Amino acid sequence: MMTIEGCVAVVTGGNRGLGKAYVDGLLAAGAAKVYVGARTPSQISPQPGAVPIRLDVTDVADIAAAAAQCADATLLINNAGV
């Protein structure tokens, strides 16, 4: 069983729809921090515990930068899609 409380999560495509629901659910369940990946981080609604990051999963440079920035992550939810 996975424990959400205290985890550090990354949610790709976390700025709207199902991704935003994942972010909200993780924070409500006690995640310490949630990195919210989006192509346009300015579209991410600010909320305590959420850290917007630029992440286009089709861009190798974005992936490398996100991996470096999110090195403390313990959970990944890959919600990005085409």
OpenMM code with the backbone's topology and positions (N, CA, C; nanometers):
from openmm import Vec3, app, unit

residues = "MET MET THR ILE GLU GLY CYS VAL ALA VAL VAL THR GLY GLY ASN ARG GLY LEU GLY LYS ALA TYR VAL ASP GLY LEU LEU ALA ALA GLY ALA ALA LYS VAL TYR VAL GLY ALA ARG THR PRO SER GLN ILE SER PRO GLN PRO GLY ALA VAL PRO ILE ARG LEU ASP VAL THR ASP VAL ALA ASP ILE ALA ALA ALA ALA ALA GLN CYS ALA ASP ALA THR LEU LEU ILE ASN ASN ALA GLY VAL".split()
positions = [
    Vec3(0.0837, -0.1179, 0.0000),
    Vec3(0.0000, 0.0000, 0.0000),
    Vec3(0.0880, 0.1240, 0.0000),
    Vec3(0.0544, 0.2187, -0.0829),
    Vec3(0.1297, 0.3429, -0.0926),
    Vec3(0.0767, 0.4440, 0.0084),
    Vec3(0.1690, 0.5106, 0.0751),
    Vec3(0.1317, 0.6164, 0.1679),
    Vec3(0.1546, 0.7509, 0.1011),
    Vec3(0.0503, 0.8281, 0.0884),
    Vec3(0.0588, 0.9588, 0.0238),
    Vec3(0.1097, 1.0644, 0.1219),
    Vec3(0.0684, 1.0532, 0.2466),
    Vec3(0.1068, 1.1539, 0.3456),
    Vec3(0.2586, 1.1671, 0.3519),
    Vec3(0.3064, 1.2906, 0.3323),
    Vec3(0.4480, 1.3201, 0.3401),
    Vec3(0.5265, 1.2950, 0.2123),
    Vec3(0.4634, 1.2387, 0.1095),
    Vec3(0.5367, 1.2104, -0.0136),
    Vec3(0.5619, 1.3388, -0.0926),
    Vec3(0.6537, 1.3290, -0.1864),
    Vec3(0.6805, 1.4375, -0.2807),
    Vec3(0.6469, 1.3812, -0.4182),
    Vec3(0.5473, 1.4400, -0.4825),
    Vec3(0.4954, 1.3845, -0.6072),
    Vec3(0.5232, 1.4759, -0.7259),
    Vec3(0.5246, 1.4146, -0.8436),
    Vec3(0.5289, 1.4868, -0.9702),
    Vec3(0.4053, 1.4433, -1.0477),
    Vec3(0.3290, 1.5403, -1.0971),
    Vec3(0.2136, 1.5104, -1.1809),
    Vec3(0.2351, 1.5788, -1.3150),
    Vec3(0.2518, 1.5000, -1.4211),
    Vec3(0.2630, 1.5590, -1.5538),
    Vec3(0.1227, 1.5956, -1.6011),
    Vec3(0.1128, 1.7016, -1.6779),
    Vec3(-0.0191, 1.7457, -1.7242),
    Vec3(-0.1097, 1.7822, -1.6083),
    Vec3(-0.0522, 1.8464, -1.5069),
    Vec3(-0.1262, 1.8726, -1.3837),
    Vec3(-0.2004, 2.0045, -1.3772),
    Vec3(-0.2073, 2.0774, -1.4875),
    Vec3(-0.2682, 2.2092, -1.4820),
    Vec3(-0.4188, 2.2111, -1.5041),
    Vec3(-0.4778, 2.1002, -1.5507),
    Vec3(-0.6232, 2.1003, -1.5722),
    Vec3(-0.6762, 1.9580, -1.5762),
    Vec3(-0.8059, 1.9463, -1.5754),
    Vec3(-0.8720, 1.8173, -1.5902),
    Vec3(-0.8302, 1.7144, -1.4870),
    Vec3(-0.8072, 1.5932, -1.5342),
    Vec3(-0.7707, 1.4824, -1.4461),
    Vec3(-0.6401, 1.5106, -1.3723),
    Vec3(-0.5443, 1.5732, -1.4402),
    Vec3(-0.4175, 1.6058, -1.3757),
    Vec3(-0.4354, 1.6969, -1.2565),
    Vec3(-0.5190, 1.7995, -1.2710),
    Vec3(-0.5467, 1.8901, -1.1593),
    Vec3(-0.6159, 1.8148, -1.0464),
    Vec3(-0.7034, 1.7222, -1.0814),
    Vec3(-0.7699, 1.6410, -0.9784),
    Vec3(-0.6679, 1.5563, -0.9018),
    Vec3(-0.5678, 1.5025, -0.9714),
    Vec3(-0.4603, 1.4289, -0.9034),
    Vec3(-0.3858, 1.5200, -0.8070),
    Vec3(-0.3503, 1.6398, -0.8541),
    Vec3(-0.2784, 1.7357, -0.7691),
    Vec3(-0.3606, 1.7676, -0.6447),
    Vec3(-0.4861, 1.8024, -0.6642),
    Vec3(-0.5735, 1.8361, -0.5512),
    Vec3(-0.5870, 1.7189, -0.4544),
    Vec3(-0.6040, 1.5982, -0.5085),
    Vec3(-0.6184, 1.4798, -0.4246),
    Vec3(-0.4918, 1.4488, -0.3451),
    Vec3(-0.3765, 1.4631, -0.4093),
    Vec3(-0.2503, 1.4388, -0.3392),
    Vec3(-0.2312, 1.5380, -0.2246),
    Vec3(-0.2574, 1.6643, -0.2514),
    Vec3(-0.2425, 1.7653, -0.1460),
    Vec3(-0.3429, 1.7412, -0.0332),
    Vec3(-0.4662, 1.7051, -0.0679),
    Vec3(-0.5681, 1.6780, 0.0344),
    Vec3(-0.5308, 1.5561, 0.1190),
    Vec3(-0.4577, 1.4621, 0.0584),
    Vec3(-0.4182, 1.3403, 0.1296),
    Vec3(-0.2895, 1.3587, 0.2093),
    Vec3(-0.2330, 1.4798, 0.2051),
    Vec3(-0.1179, 1.5090, 0.2892),
    Vec3(0.0181, 1.5039, 0.2226),
    Vec3(0.0224, 1.5063, 0.0900),
    Vec3(0.1526, 1.5113, 0.0227),
    Vec3(0.2279, 1.6349, 0.0706),
    Vec3(0.3573, 1.6196, 0.0941),
    Vec3(0.4391, 1.7318, 0.1410),
    Vec3(0.4564, 1.8361, 0.0322),
    Vec3(0.4683, 1.7901, -0.0934),
    Vec3(0.4889, 1.8798, -0.2062),
    Vec3(0.4443, 1.8069, -0.3317),
    Vec3(0.3864, 1.8827, -0.4248),
    Vec3(0.3495, 1.8265, -0.5544),
    Vec3(0.4050, 1.9177, -0.6630),
    Vec3(0.4966, 1.8633, -0.7433),
    Vec3(0.5438, 1.9348, -0.8607),
    Vec3(0.4361, 1.9194, -0.9678),
    Vec3(0.3894, 2.0314, -1.0207),
    Vec3(0.2814, 2.0304, -1.1180),
    Vec3(0.3399, 2.0646, -1.2546),
    Vec3(0.3502, 1.9640, -1.3401),
    Vec3(0.4094, 1.9836, -1.4712),
    Vec3(0.3078, 2.0295, -1.5733),
    Vec3(0.3504, 2.1290, -1.6530),
    Vec3(0.2664, 2.1807, -1.7606),
    Vec3(0.3550, 2.2485, -1.8644),
    Vec3(0.3093, 2.2487, -1.9875),
    Vec3(0.3842, 2.3196, -2.0916),
    Vec3(0.3927, 2.4683, -2.0605),
    Vec3(0.2870, 2.5215, -2.0001),
    Vec3(0.2826, 2.6629, -1.9646),
    Vec3(0.2554, 2.6739, -1.8149),
    Vec3(0.3602, 2.6815, -1.7330),
    Vec3(0.3421, 2.6836, -1.5878),
    Vec3(0.2565, 2.7987, -1.5366),
    Vec3(0.2490, 2.9077, -1.6120),
    Vec3(0.1669, 3.0212, -1.5679),
    Vec3(0.0180, 2.9860, -1.5655),
    Vec3(-0.0202, 2.8763, -1.6289),
    Vec3(-0.1601, 2.8321, -1.6284),
    Vec3(-0.1954, 2.7493, -1.5049),
    Vec3(-0.0969, 2.7240, -1.4194),
    Vec3(-0.1208, 2.6439, -1.2994),
    Vec3(-0.1738, 2.7336, -1.1888),
    Vec3(-0.2868, 2.6952, -1.1309),
    Vec3(-0.3461, 2.7716, -1.0214),
    Vec3(-0.2581, 2.7599, -0.8982),
    Vec3(-0.2175, 2.8740, -0.8401),
    Vec3(-0.1336, 2.8664, -0.7201),
    Vec3(-0.2097, 2.8048, -0.6029),
    Vec3(-0.1417, 2.7208, -0.5293),
    Vec3(-0.1983, 2.6651, -0.4069),
    Vec3(-0.0839, 2.6158, -0.3188),
    Vec3(-0.1013, 2.6198, -0.1877),
    Vec3(0.0050, 2.5756, -0.0972),
    Vec3(0.0448, 2.4312, -0.1249),
    Vec3(0.1744, 2.4084, -0.1331),
    Vec3(0.2259, 2.2736, -0.1552),
    Vec3(0.2476, 2.2379, -0.3006),
    Vec3(0.1912, 2.3173, -0.3921),
    Vec3(0.2060, 2.2908, -0.5349),
    Vec3(0.3198, 2.3751, -0.5904),
    Vec3(0.4089, 2.3104, -0.6655),
    Vec3(0.5247, 2.3777, -0.7248),
    Vec3(0.5142, 2.3650, -0.8767),
    Vec3(0.4815, 2.4738, -0.9460),
    Vec3(0.4706, 2.4668, -1.0921),
    Vec3(0.6074, 2.4438, -1.1566),
    Vec3(0.6119, 2.3548, -1.2554),
    Vec3(0.7342, 2.3335, -1.3326),
    Vec3(0.6982, 2.3273, -1.4806),
    Vec3(0.7886, 2.3769, -1.5632),
    Vec3(0.7698, 2.3650, -1.7075),
    Vec3(0.8046, 2.2222, -1.7451),
    Vec3(0.7111, 2.1551, -1.8097),
    Vec3(0.7356, 2.0170, -1.8505),
    Vec3(0.6501, 1.9808, -1.9711),
    Vec3(0.7165, 1.9744, -2.0848),
    Vec3(0.6561, 1.9205, -2.2063),
    Vec3(0.7203, 1.7832, -2.2231),
    Vec3(0.6448, 1.6773, -2.2053),
    Vec3(0.7028, 1.5425, -2.2059),
    Vec3(0.7537, 1.4999, -2.3426),
    Vec3(0.7333, 1.5822, -2.4461),
    Vec3(0.7889, 1.5527, -2.5779),
    Vec3(0.9199, 1.6279, -2.6014),
    Vec3(0.9657, 1.7043, -2.5018),
    Vec3(1.0863, 1.7859, -2.5149),
    Vec3(1.1949, 1.7314, -2.4213),
    Vec3(1.3021, 1.6794, -2.4803),
    Vec3(1.4086, 1.6161, -2.4030),
    Vec3(1.4703, 1.7135, -2.3019),
    Vec3(1.4888, 1.8389, -2.3405),
    Vec3(1.5476, 1.9382, -2.2495),
    Vec3(1.4553, 1.9632, -2.1304),
    Vec3(1.3240, 1.9729, -2.1542),
    Vec3(1.2279, 1.9907, -2.0440),
    Vec3(1.2317, 1.8715, -1.9486),
    Vec3(1.2411, 1.7521, -2.0041),
    Vec3(1.2443, 1.6314, -1.9209),
    Vec3(1.3690, 1.6311, -1.8328),
    Vec3(1.4829, 1.6632, -1.8906),
    Vec3(1.6080, 1.6665, -1.8141),
    Vec3(1.6024, 1.7724, -1.7044),
    Vec3(1.5504, 1.8900, -1.7374),
    Vec3(1.5401, 1.9976, -1.6376),
    Vec3(1.4453, 1.9586, -1.5250),
    Vec3(1.3327, 1.8966, -1.5593),
    Vec3(1.2367, 1.8547, -1.4571),
    Vec3(1.2965, 1.7459, -1.3684),
    Vec3(1.3688, 1.6528, -1.4276),
    Vec3(1.4321, 1.5456, -1.3487),
    Vec3(1.5296, 1.6045, -1.2475),
    Vec3(1.6059, 1.7045, -1.2903),
    Vec3(1.7008, 1.7685, -1.1991),
    Vec3(1.6284, 1.8463, -1.0894),
    Vec3(1.5229, 1.9177, -1.1262),
    Vec3(1.4488, 1.9995, -1.0298),
    Vec3(1.3708, 1.9145, -0.9301),
    Vec3(1.3265, 1.7985, -0.9727),
    Vec3(1.2377, 1.7149, -0.8908),
    Vec3(1.3108, 1.5934, -0.8332),
    Vec3(1.4374, 1.6082, -0.8052),
    Vec3(1.5187, 1.4955, -0.7582),
    Vec3(1.4685, 1.4365, -0.6266),
    Vec3(1.3900, 1.5128, -0.5507),
    Vec3(1.3386, 1.4643, -0.4225),
    Vec3(1.2052, 1.3901, -0.4360),
    Vec3(1.1567, 1.3735, -0.5587),
    Vec3(1.0269, 1.3091, -0.5808),
    Vec3(1.0282, 1.1621, -0.5394),
    Vec3(0.9179, 1.1194, -0.4796),
    Vec3(0.9007, 0.9798, -0.4396),
    Vec3(0.7834, 0.9130, -0.5114),
    Vec3(0.7094, 0.9925, -0.5907),
    Vec3(0.5919, 0.9413, -0.6605),
    Vec3(0.5772, 1.0164, -0.7922),
    Vec3(0.5505, 0.9445, -0.9002),
    Vec3(0.5270, 1.0051, -1.0303),
    Vec3(0.3915, 0.9615, -1.0825),
    Vec3(0.3115, 1.0586, -1.1221),
    Vec3(0.1863, 1.0298, -1.1914),
    Vec3(0.2012, 1.0886, -1.3305),
    Vec3(0.2171, 1.0016, -1.4294),
    Vec3(0.2346, 1.0450, -1.5680),
    Vec3(0.0977, 1.0577, -1.6317),
    Vec3(0.0443, 1.1778, -1.6275),
    Vec3(-0.0889, 1.2053, -1.6764),
    Vec3(-0.0866, 1.2764, -1.8116),
    Vec3(0.0313, 1.3174, -1.8576),
    Vec3(0.0397, 1.3919, -1.9835),
    Vec3(-0.0021, 1.3021, -2.0988),
    Vec3(-0.0686, 1.3612, -2.1945),
    Vec3(-0.1115, 1.2841, -2.3084),
    Vec3(-0.1390, 1.3736, -2.4269),
    Vec3(-0.1553, 1.3114, -2.5400),
    Vec3(-0.1820, 1.3858, -2.6616),
    Vec3(-0.3258, 1.3642, -2.6999),
] * unit.nanometer
topology = app.Topology()
chain = topology.addChain("A")
for resn in residues:
    res = topology.addResidue(resn, chain)
    for name in ("N", "CA", "C"):
        topology.addAtom(name, app.Element.getBySymbol(name[0]), res)
